[in-house]
Amino acid sequence: MVVGAISSAFLLYAPSIIGLPGVWWGLTLFMVLRTIAGFIRLSSKVGPWWFLQEDIQKAEVGGFNAFI
């Protein structure tokens, strides 16, 4: 949500000041912030990607031990 707010605020003001390059800079800013937010989500130990931080031999999924 924060990513969208920052890039939307930039996209509201940049085109009137810079013109068409302001639109491209706003879209670039949006994608960069999305990428950073994605890396932060993937590296967190809680949330939907928690299993990426676990040892693959000891991961427990759906209440069952998954030994590979």
Helices and strands as residue ranges (DSSP letters): H 2-17, H 20-43, G 50-52, E 60-61, E 64-65
